[in-house]
Amino acid sequence: MTGTPNSRRIDVITVFPEMVEQVARFGVVGRAAERGLIELSAWNPRDYAEDRHATVDDRPYGGGPGMVMKVAPLHRAIQAARAADPRPARVIHLSPQGARLDQDRVARLAACERVIYLCGRYEGIDERLLEAEVDEELSIGDYVLSGGELAAMVAIDAATRLVPGALGHEDSAAEDSFATGLLDHPHYTRPEVYERRGVPEVLRSGDHGAVDTWRLKQALGRTWLRRPDLLAGRELDERQRRLLDEFIAEHRA
Ligand SMILES: NC(=O)c1ccc(N[C@@H]2CC[C@@H](O)C2)nc1
């Protein structure tokens, strides 16, 4: 089924379609799908296998443990996904060999009208399929998963949040702090005191300027404490520098 022309179309090549379809049933991504901002379809290479056993894997040339995913069923599944919508698609293979997914790469995925995520299982996918069909390899981190599906779902979730209209006002605020490349500031909600722990006075002052300043200072301070690498590559303006110096002085006091 072809989606409305300006909806983002996401196709996933996977032997576990039901697993991946779950990502479009809940929360922000679920609402985006319901509202037609994105359209998610899964394609199972088993449905495109040549034999009646629907074989999608075979033993590796060169020997060794495990199985390798065959070219033909995956190739046909990708072709079927491409044919489902006239727009060109970017084919992304999820693997530990890929470039590390970060917010910049997520933003690029969100800008694509069509993405086809290729999820491998077993020991991996025949290199000839990757050479012929894959535009980009992405990794969600330096660890091995049993399949690419969870990685694809992570990318789908992160990118869908950036699709215009996907986040209501209540979420977009959360988006701002991350878009600055800093860690998020602390959050609080009722009750005012819980087991003798209170809420920072400034947050209940009603002074929105003071609240914004406090949040920026906390975001800068937490980034300095937990992820100094995120600060290494960036110029702080005079205000940010002063707030961070204040935070550090208080931290060391
Ligand atoms: N870190 C990651 O993003 C990641 C992605 C995929 C993966 N495993 C699949 C199974 C076989 C091969 O296709 C790759 N593991 C880790």
The ligand as an SDF file (V2000), in Angstrom:
LIG
                    3D

 16 17  0  0  0  0  0  0  0  0999 V2000
   25.4750   -2.8350   17.5340 N   0  0  0  0  0  0  0  0  0  0  0  0
   24.5620   -2.9830   16.5650 C   0  0  0  0  0  0  0  0  0  0  0  0
   23.9750   -2.0290   16.0600 O   0  0  0  0  0  0  0  0  0  0  0  0
   24.2780   -4.3770   16.0920 C   0  0  0  0  0  0  0  0  0  0  0  0
   23.5450   -4.5990   14.9360 C   0  0  0  0  0  0  0  0  0  0  0  0
   23.3030   -5.9070   14.5060 C   0  0  0  0  0  0  0  0  0  0  0  0
   23.8270   -6.9520   15.2740 C   0  0  0  0  0  0  0  0  0  0  0  0
   23.6750   -8.2560   14.9340 N   0  0  0  0  0  0  0  0  0  0  0  0
   23.2740   -8.6750   13.5830 C   0  0  0  0  0  0  0  0  0  0  0  0
   23.1340  -10.1560   13.5410 C   0  0  0  0  0  0  0  0  0  0  0  0
   23.8880  -10.6340   12.3400 C   0  0  0  0  0  0  0  0  0  0  0  0
   24.4010   -9.4520   11.6040 C   0  0  0  0  0  0  0  0  0  0  0  0
   23.5500   -9.1360   10.5230 O   0  0  0  0  0  0  0  0  0  0  0  0
   24.3620   -8.3150   12.5900 C   0  0  0  0  0  0  0  0  0  0  0  0
   24.5130   -6.7050   16.4080 N   0  0  0  0  0  0  0  0  0  0  0  0
   24.7550   -5.4590   16.8120 C   0  0  0  0  0  0  0  0  0  0  0  0
  1  2  1  0
  2  3  2  0
  2  4  1  0
  4  5  1  0
  4 16  2  0
  5  6  2  0
  6  7  1  0
  7  8  1  0
  7 15  2  0
  8  9  1  0
  9 10  1  0
  9 14  1  0
 10 11  1  0
 11 12  1  0
 12 13  1  0
 12 14  1  0
 15 16  1  0
M  END
$$$$
